[in-house]
Amino acid sequence: MKIAVIGTGYVGLVTGTCFAESGNDVSCVDIDQTKIDRLRNGEVPIYEPGLGELIERNIAAGRLHFTADAVSAVPSAQLVYLAVGTPMSETGAADLSALWGVVDSIAPLLNENAIVVTKSTVPVGTNAAIYARLKEHTGRECRVASNPEFLKEGAAIDDFMKPDRVVVGVRSSEDSKVLAELYGPFLRTDKPFLSMSPESAEMTKYVANAMLATKISFINEMASLCAKMEANIDDVRRGIGHDSRIGFAFLFPGVGYGGSCFPKDVRALEHMAKNRGIDPEILQAVDEVNRKQKTVVPQLIAKYFDNNLADKKIAVWGLAFKPKTDDIREAPALVLIDHLLEGGCQIVVHDPEAMENVCEVYGDRLTYSDRLLDALDGADALAVMTEWGEFRTPDLAEMRARMKTPVIFDGRNVFNCDQMRSAGFSYYSIGRPRV
């Protein structure tokens, strides 16, 4: 099929590249000419394992194209995917201004058989609003579908190529058949293709993210309770996770969730509920627990130093909101850094991928270490804020020798308590007994 993908952010880039990998002719469109030029040269603006190689291969095969000119991509496209950002506004609702700008610009370019497919996360009713807007522009009934994404940053290629399910929102069986054909190569292991109304598809995306965020906030709240009750959240997690009704996924205690999806989508769903006269008590609690959880490590550090942080040197391992990405949006590490800077600390940070993005925010207020252990030289404490794999088995003896004070605040429960005790560290983690 001939496909145009509008927007080369995280979702658009992964979507367009994976569709090209399955043999489609894909043009990715973006108004940022500099970004387009970089992509044409094989420079990927985001860190996502495996994405660069796929882009390079499909450009070489002639299946993947990048352009700033919608006129060259949209008129011949059978499917026009909308993958522009829908960030959170000041009210908590999704900001759809970029989406409406795209809809208005592509309307005169659409051929009569094109299907406009929304990949962006949008409030319920957006599909119907796009349909009405296109009809106003074109004077005819345009085909509009919804196809929410369920990609995990750091595993997006695998999620797209081997999805748990594909959800589409359509108003005709014909549009459903077209999208089923498109996704056929990705559903060869009998994973379900779920066709429903656009409203249900739009709602599915929000409810899925809100449910996952709820599990995270729940286990974090239980970790706080364990810490007060001399229980160990690791044991409790094992005790509940083997219950088939609960499972283990998203029940890892830590310093809270971040990124571009969970915070934004929980608040957007909360906003939608309030607008319809529903008091979203669970959603509000999920968001509030997560906000408080991001302050746990800052509070532990402040208490350890008796609120005297001036001139303390703190090493921070991990800046991205999760491993295998350079995304720092709503990252718990930034909350910690803000608290430490306010207290007058010297901060040395290390992250395998996210330091450039953090430097754009903090500049020379932080010291950036390219080497993991070098960040520890003369440190009064270490805070671990992202569970990168390379953090899990460092040389503990060298860590202790490099640090001024052997104390670790582990916001991701990366280390084993017994190992920390044997290595001579004071060790604070989430929901586990203090060493």
Sequence and secondary structure as in RCSB ss.txt:
>XXXX:A:sequence
MKIAVIGTGYVGLVTGTCFAESGNDVSCVDIDQTKIDRLRNGEVPIYEPGLGELIERNIAAGRLHFTADAVSAVP
SAQLVYLAVGTPMSETGAADLSALWGVVDSIAPLLNENAIVVTKSTVPVGTNAAIYARLKEHTGRECRVASNPEF
LKEGAAIDDFMKPDRVVVGVRSSEDSKVLAELYGPFLRTDKPFLSMSPESAEMTKYVANAMLATKISFINEMASL
CAKMEANIDDVRRGIGHDSRIGFAFLFPGVGYGGSCFPKDVRALEHMAKNRGIDPEILQAVDEVNRKQKTVVPQL
IAKYFDNNLADKKIAVWGLAFKPKTDDIREAPALVLIDHLLEGGCQIVVHDPEAMENVCEVYGDRLTYSDRLLDA
LDGADALAVMTEWGEFRTPDLAEMRARMKTPVIFDGRNVFNCDQMRSAGFSYYSIGRPRV
>XXXX:A:secstr
 EEEEE  SHHHHHHHHHHHHTT EEEEE S HHHHHHHHTT  SS  TTHHHHHHHHHHTT EEEES GGGTST
T SEEEE     B TTSSB  HHHHHHHHHHGGG  TT EEEE S   TTHHHHHHHHHHHHHSS  EEEE    
  TTSHHHHHHS S EEEE SSHHHHHHHHHHHGGG TT   EEEE HHHHHHHHHHHHHHHHHHHHHHHHHHHH
HHHHT  HHHHHHHHHTSTTT STT   SS   SSSHHHHHHHHHHHHHHTT   HHHHHHHHHHHHHTTHHHHH
HHHHTTT  TT EEEEE  SSSTT    TT HHHHHHHHHHHTT EEEEE TTTHHHHHHHHGGGSEE SSTGGG
GTT SEEEE S  GGGSS  HHHHHHH SS EEEETT  S HHHHHHHT EEE SSS   
